[in-house]
Amino acid sequence: MPWFVIYTQARNEKKVALRLENIGIEVYCPLVTQIRQWSDRKKKVETPLISSYVFVNVTENEREKVFQVPGVVRYLFWLGKPAVIRNEEIEALKDSLKEAVFKTEITSLKPGSPISIPHGPFQGKLGTVSQVNKNSVKIILQEMGILITLIKHESA
C-alpha cells in the first residue's frame, strides 16, 4: 500500500495520528525531542518533525476514511494527484530518527546560499538558506516543499 501525506490543522499532528490509529489506519507522525526553555525550567518535549503533516498507509479505496477524524484538513497533492511516498522513504526517515542528534555549529551562512543538511532526518537533502538568526537558520528544502528551522540548543 502506498503512503499518502495528510495536512492537519496546526498543532494537531499527534492527536490526528492517535485518532487515525484508533480507527485502524496505519499512520506515521515523525517526532523529535527538543529542549524547551521556560522562565523557571527546561523541559524535553516531543514535537512533530514536519509541522501539520502526517503520513498514512491506506489503499485507494480507504482514502476517504481519514476524513472521519477531526483535525484532518486534506491530502497533499503533487501534479494534480495525491502525493505518494514510497515505503523506502518512510523507512529511511524512521531510521534517521533513531540515530543520535548531533550538535551542529552554524557558521558564515547567508540567505540564498545553497546548503546540504549534514545530520538528522533530512541528512543529505539540498536546500537554500532563507534566514539566519543568532541561534537558528531557516532552510527551504525545494524538493520536499518545506521550510525547516535548525536551532542551536544548549545542553540541559
N, C-alpha and C positions, 0 to 999 in steps of 0.2 A: 504494500500500500504506500502511496506517496505521502509525504509530509506537506502540509499546507501552512501558511502563515496567517494568523488571525490578528487583526488590530483590535485592541481593547480600549476601554475608557482609561483615562490617566490614573495611574496608581492602583489599578485593579488586576494586574497581571497574575499575582499569586492567588487571589480569590477566584478568578476565572479558571485558572488551571485546576484548582481543587474542585470546583463545581463541575467542570468537564470530566474529571476523573470519576466523580460520584455518579455520573450518568453513563459510565462505561466507555469513554473516549480516551484513547492513548494520547497523552499530552506531554510536552516538554517545555518548561519555563526555565531557561538557564539563569542561575542565581550566582552572585558573587558576594563575598563578605567584605564589608567596608567598615572602617572605624569612623564613627561619627562623634564629633565634639559638641557637647553641651556646655553650658556655663559652669556646671559643677562636676562633670564627669565625661569620660569617653566610653563609648559602647560599641560593640561589634554588632552590625546589622546586616541581614541578608537582603540584598536588593536585586531586582532584575537586571541582567546584563544588557538587554535591549529594551528600553522603555516602551511600553504599550504594545509589545508583540509577544505572542505565544505560538508555539508550533503544535499542530495536531496531526495525528496519523489516522486518517479516515479514508474510506472508499468514496468514490464519486457519488454514490447513492446516499451516503450518510452525511454529506457535506452540510445539508440544511439543519441537521440535528444540533449543531453548535449554537444556533440562534435561540435555543430553549434556555440558554444560560444568560442571566443578567450580566452586563458588562461587556459582552461581545458586540463590537461595532460592525465589522465587516471583514471580508477576506482581503488580503493584499493581492493586487493584480499586477502582472507584468505582461506587456504587449497584448493587453485585452483578455488575458486568460488568468485564472488564479495562479499565483506564484507557487511553483512546486520546488521543494527542497529534497535533494537526493538523500537517501538514508546514510550514505558515506559522510556527507557533510554534517549531519546531525551527530553521528558517532564521533567525528573529528572534533566537533565543538564540545561534546561531553568529555572526551579525552583531554582536551586542552584545559578544561576547567578543573580537572583532577590534579594537575600539576601545581606546585607551589608558585605563589605570586612573587615575582622578582621586583626589587626596588629599581626603578629606572630614573636616571638623572636627566633632566631636561636642560639642554644647553644650546645656545645660539640658534633658535628656530625663529623663522619669520613667517608671517602669513603668506600663503601662496607657495611655500616650499613643499616639494614632494617628500614623503617620508614612508619608510617601511616599518610596520609595527614589530618591535624586537621580541616581545614576550606576551604571554597571556593568550586569551581565547581568539584574538584576531592576529596572532603571530603570522608574519609573512605577508599580510594584506598591505596593499599600497594605498596611501591616502594623501590628502593635501592639508597642510596646516591652515586652519581657519582663524584661530585666535590664540595668542599666547598671553597668559597671566602669570602672576608671581608663583602660584603653586599648581597651575594646571595648563593643559594645552587641549584645544578643541581640534579634532581631526575629522575631515569629511572622507568617508570611505565610499567613493563613487560606485564601485562595483556592487555594493550592498545597499546603496541609497540611504545611508545613515550617518549621523554625526555622533562621534564618541568623544568623551572627555577623559583625558588621562590626568589623574590627580596625584600630587605628591602627598603622601601620608607620613606622619611622624610615628615612631613606634609607640605602642600602647603602654 
